[in-house]
Amino acid sequence: MLMTSRASSAPKKQAGEAETLVSLENAGIRRDGRWLVRGVDFSIARGEVVTLIGPNGAGKSTTAKMAIGVLKADEGTVIRSKALRIGYVPQKLAIDWTMPLSVRRLMTLTGPLKEAEITLALEATGIPHLIGAEVRHLSGGEFQRALLARAIARKPDLMVLDEPVQGVDFAGESALYDLIRTIRNSTGCGILMISHDLHMVMAGTDTVICLNGHVCCRGTPEVVSQSSDYMKLFGGNARSLAVYNHHHDHTHLPDGRVRHADGSITEHCHPDDGHHHDDAAHDHANDHTHGDHHHGHDHAHPHPVTEREGHRHA
Ligand SMILES: Nc1ncnc2c1ncn2[C@@H]1O[C@H](COP(=O)(O)OP(=O)(O)OP(=O)(O)O)[C@@H](O)[C@H]1O
């Protein structure tokens, strides 16, 4: 029997367990008699970074759109937590690049924002000085920062970033991934990210879902990078992947406090805690179990941006 996205009752959350923001069970999208993706199962908790990887056409963007409700599942279920606020940075934007458009205006295209909210978001992404700049004059990295600012300005519970570093140079990529982690750490939001950039992304991700029309393999970056299915898909690239090996001796809770191995909770990490500085892979309250779905809910209210051809960084 085919089922579509549905609401459910409020989640019953165990003490200490991060809230599940969105959960997909056996979800699929069919178009023109073909399943674009099928049998997709995963969930995203508050404070968790989930990354979708996979070759071109694997269904990553389709899956992300299904997760946030831009596309309705033709099979299976997609459940989002009640009144979930979503910040979405799509892969492509329908922007007329010949028309004047300031960064300030770009920020409010999908909904009104106060000037102070715009300024704060642009400060967070490091480009407050560009508030009056023409979008068409921005560099690739500045444009991506502006899109990120627009996504975070609405203080989302879940950020969905479809290839957030496209067109950005190597140093800029690293800075943007740092920024994404900083946003997650300071706001405790969940993040669903799509990327081809295996090296950077794998290091900063709690859970990797490798897609190829279906979920090919999943797990921590370490588990996925050693999977034979993953090796088959990515070949030599996979073998050269440098996953940041770390051990988790503490957990960052969504409210910013830190729970240590002995169960004690402090405001900050201890100086001698494992894998801190230049750390790309803290364990941020991802102490929930995938496939263990507690949620409930209702329709999400994403701020989808029309996506068509025409994005200059595509
Ligand atoms: N509306 C649609 N109708 C028919 N086919 C579609 C539609 N949207 C996407 N597709 C096809 O579905 C497949 C998955 O597309 P999707 O954009 O999700 O892939 P992706 O993994 O994000 O790819 P990429 O890495 O190239 O961005 C592709 O083969 C694409 O051509």
The ligand as an ORCA input file, in Angstrom:
! r2SCAN-3c Opt
* xyz 0 1
  N      10.945     16.028    -11.619
  C      11.673     15.037    -12.113
  N      11.182     14.234    -13.054
  C      11.910     13.196    -13.559
  N      13.165     12.897    -13.160
  C      13.707     13.676    -12.210
  C      13.005     14.778    -11.643
  N      13.810     15.350    -10.719
  C      14.943     14.648    -10.715
  N      14.888     13.638    -11.615
  C      15.918     12.627    -11.841
  O      16.074     11.968    -10.603
  C      17.411     11.556    -10.408
  C      17.902     12.060     -9.067
  O      18.053     13.481     -9.120
  P      18.686     14.279     -7.929
  O      18.731     15.706     -8.315
  O      17.971     13.923     -6.675
  O      20.156     13.664     -7.878
  P      21.431     14.092     -7.024
  O      21.922     12.882     -6.333
  O      21.091     15.267     -6.161
  O      22.424     14.481     -8.192
  P      23.650     15.543     -8.326
  O      24.781     15.003     -7.516
  O      23.939     15.500     -9.779
  O      23.128     16.874     -7.849
  C      18.169     12.087    -11.612
  O      18.341     11.024    -12.526
  C      17.283     13.167    -12.175
  O      17.468     13.294    -13.552
*
